Amino acid sequence: QVQLVESGGGLVQPGGSLRLSCAASGSWFGAYVMGWYRQIPGKQRELVAGISNGGSSNIAESVKGRFTISRDNAKNTVYLQMNGLKPEDTAVYYCNLKVIRPGVTTDYWGQGTQVTVSS
């Protein structure tokens, strides 16, 4: 049973910083990507950033240059460092673990953490 536990959300002023953490427990087999998505009420969940077990990463254009994704393999933990936050970054942020095996992709989700950027 895979579990993802997020932490680090909160209220911050525009221009401020937050760091989100997501710790994965349990076991899985195959290649995988750990990442962060966000969702605003009434809109689709969107990818913010992801990092694979091989170390390659991708990040959304809307946050490039402000957000950084990193991971600690020993702790099965992924981090999202968010700098220069803007009001439009306000959303619920979800940690995702995507396990990829031939013909089958399985998604696991955290419970979500609220990030609010407001003065």
N, C-alpha and C positions, 0 to 999 in steps of 0.2 A: 504494500500500500504506500503510494507516494503522497507525501504531504509537503506543501509549500507554506511557509510562514513569513509574512512580510512585516516590516517595521520601518518607521522613519517618516511617515507622512505628517502633515500638520499645516498650520497657517504661517505664511511668510509674506513679507512685504515685497512688492515688485523690486527686482534687482537682487533679491536675496538668494540664498542657497539652501538646499536640502539634500540629504543622502538617503536613498531608499535601500533597504537590505532585504534579501529573500534567501532563506535557508531551506534547502530541500532535504528531506529525510525519506528513508525507504530504499528500495532498490529498483533498478531498471537496467535494461540491456539494449545496446545499440548506440548508434550515434545520436546526439541530442543537441538541442539548442535551448539555452535559458535566456529569457528576455523579459521585457516589460511592455505592456500594452496600457493604453488609457482609454477612458470612456467618459463622455459628457452625456448627461441625460438627453435622450432623444436622438443620439447619434450612434453610429457604429463604433465598435471598439477598434482602435487603430494601433499599429505597431509603433513603438517608440524606439526600441533598440533591442538587439539580440546578440548573443555570443555563443559560438559553438564549442563543443568539447575539443575541437581542433584549434581553437583560439581565434578563429576569424570572427569578425563582428560587422554588424551593419547598424546604421542609425538613421532615423527619419530626417529628411531635409529640414523640417520645421524646427528641429532642435539641434541640428549639427552646429558645432562650435560652442554650444552651451552645455550640453549633456554628454556625459561619458559613462560607458558601461565597462565594468571590470568584474573579475570573479576570483574567488579563492577556491581552487580545486580541492584542497585538503578539507575544507569546511563545507563543500557543496553549496557555496553561497555566491550569489551574484549581487552586485551593487549598481545603483544608478546615481551618479553624482550629477546633481542639477544645479547649475549656476545661472546667473542672469535670468532668474525666473520672471515670467510675464503673466499678466492676468489670464491670457488665453491658454496657459499651461494648467489652469485649474481643471481638475478631473479626478476620477477615481483611477488609481494606478493598480494594475493587476500583474502579478508575477506569473510567468508561463514557463512550463517545461514541456518541450516538444520532443518526444522520443521517436526516432525515425528508423524503421526497419524496412526491409524490402516489401513493398506493397502495403505497408501499414504505418500510419502516423498517429500517435496518441498524444493528446494534449492534456496536461494537468494545469490547474489554475489555483492561485492563492485566493484569499478571501477579499482582497482589495484593500487599498489604503487611500484615504482622501488627501489630496494635495490642494490647498486653497491659496491662491496668490492674490492678495488684496491689501490695500492701504487702509 
